[in-house]
């Protein structure tokens, strides 16, 4: 066994671990690891809005942009929303769900369908 090879291999492992730790710390400070909070807020807002759409508005497609959800804090810090009040149409747009349908088709939008509305 040559002792000359053990030192460089150990050094490479230590450097690799140090780089990994630095990457994780940098991700935490940049906010890349903080998106879970946004996802949870978005899910809560969607659930609250869907509950109102079903119970108060009886799954009426035309009322999706009238359903208001009041959250304790902003979904996204970059939002210009001062009062933390969102409409279900905004939440659906953030979830990439279409909330409008053509008035002539009479079908439910993707947003209403995702809320569990069936017609």
C-alpha positions as CSV (number, residue, x, y, z in Angstrom):
1,X,0.0,0.0,0.0
2,X,1.3,3.4,-0.9
3,X,0.8,6.1,1.6
4,X,1.3,8.8,-1.1
5,X,-2.2,8.2,-2.6
6,X,-4.2,8.3,0.6
7,X,-3.5,12.0,1.2
8,X,-4.8,13.3,-2.1
9,X,-7.9,11.1,-2.0
10,X,-8.8,12.3,1.5
11,X,-8.1,15.9,0.4
12,X,-10.5,15.5,-2.6
13,X,-13.2,14.1,-0.3
14,X,-12.8,17.0,2.2
15,X,-12.9,19.5,-0.6
16,X,-16.0,17.9,-2.1
17,X,-17.9,18.0,1.2
18,X,-16.8,21.6,1.7
19,X,-18.1,22.6,-1.7
20,X,-21.4,20.8,-1.0
21,X,-21.9,22.6,2.3
22,X,-21.2,26.0,0.6
23,X,-23.7,25.2,-2.2
24,X,-26.4,24.4,0.4
25,X,-25.7,27.5,2.5
26,X,-25.7,29.7,-0.6
27,X,-29.1,28.1,-1.7
28,X,-30.6,28.9,1.7
29,X,-29.5,32.5,1.6
30,X,-30.7,33.0,-2.0
31,X,-34.1,31.6,-1.2
32,X,-34.0,28.6,-3.5
33,X,-34.8,26.3,-0.6
34,X,-37.6,28.6,0.7
35,X,-40.1,27.9,-2.0
36,X,-41.8,25.3,0.1
37,X,-43.5,28.0,2.2
38,X,-44.9,29.6,-1.0
39,X,-46.2,26.2,-2.1
40,X,-47.9,25.6,1.2
41,X,-49.5,29.1,1.2
42,X,-50.7,28.6,-2.4
43,X,-52.2,25.2,-1.6
44,X,-54.0,26.6,1.5
45,X,-55.3,29.5,-0.5
46,X,-56.5,27.2,-3.3
47,X,-58.3,24.9,-0.8
48,X,-60.0,27.8,1.0
49,X,-61.1,29.3,-2.4
50,X,-62.4,26.0,-3.7
51,X,-64.4,25.5,-0.5
52,X,-66.0,28.9,-0.9
53,X,-66.7,28.3,-4.6
54,X,-68.4,25.0,-3.8
55,X,-70.3,26.1,-0.7
56,X,-71.1,29.8,-1.2
57,X,-71.3,30.0,-5.0
58,X,-72.5,26.4,-5.8
59,X,-69.6,25.9,-8.3
60,X,-70.7,28.8,-10.5
61,X,-68.0,29.3,-13.1
62,X,-68.8,33.0,-13.4
63,X,-68.0,33.6,-9.7
64,X,-64.4,32.3,-9.7
65,X,-63.0,35.9,-9.9
66,X,-65.4,36.9,-7.0
67,X,-64.2,34.3,-4.5
68,X,-62.0,36.2,-2.1
69,X,-59.4,34.5,0.1
70,X,-57.8,36.4,3.0
71,X,-54.4,35.0,4.0
72,X,-52.3,35.8,7.0
73,X,-49.3,36.7,4.8
74,X,-48.5,37.1,1.1
75,X,-48.1,34.0,-1.1
76,X,-45.1,35.5,-2.8
77,X,-43.0,38.4,-1.3
78,X,-42.9,40.0,-4.8
79,X,-46.7,40.3,-4.9
80,X,-48.0,43.9,-4.8
81,X,-50.9,42.7,-2.7
82,X,-51.1,44.9,0.3
83,X,-54.1,43.4,2.2
84,X,-53.2,39.7,1.6
85,X,-56.6,39.2,-0.1
86,X,-56.5,37.0,-3.2
87,X,-59.2,36.0,-5.6
88,X,-59.5,32.4,-6.7
89,X,-58.9,33.5,-10.3
90,X,-55.4,34.8,-9.1
91,X,-54.7,31.5,-7.3
92,X,-55.7,29.4,-10.3
93,X,-53.4,31.6,-12.5
94,X,-50.5,31.0,-10.1
95,X,-51.2,27.3,-10.4
96,X,-51.4,27.6,-14.2
97,X,-55.1,26.6,-14.3
98,X,-57.4,28.4,-16.7
99,X,-60.3,29.9,-14.9
100,X,-62.1,31.4,-17.8
101,X,-64.2,29.5,-20.3
102,X,-66.1,30.7,-23.3
103,X,-69.6,31.8,-22.3
104,X,-71.2,29.8,-25.1
105,X,-69.7,26.4,-24.2
106,X,-71.3,26.2,-20.7
107,X,-68.4,23.9,-19.5
108,X,-66.5,24.2,-16.3
109,X,-63.0,25.8,-16.4
110,X,-59.9,23.9,-15.4
111,X,-59.9,25.8,-12.1
112,X,-63.5,24.7,-11.2
113,X,-62.7,21.2,-12.2
114,X,-59.6,21.2,-10.0
115,X,-61.8,22.4,-7.2
116,X,-64.0,19.3,-7.6
117,X,-66.9,20.9,-9.3
118,X,-68.8,18.6,-11.5
119,X,-71.7,19.4,-13.9
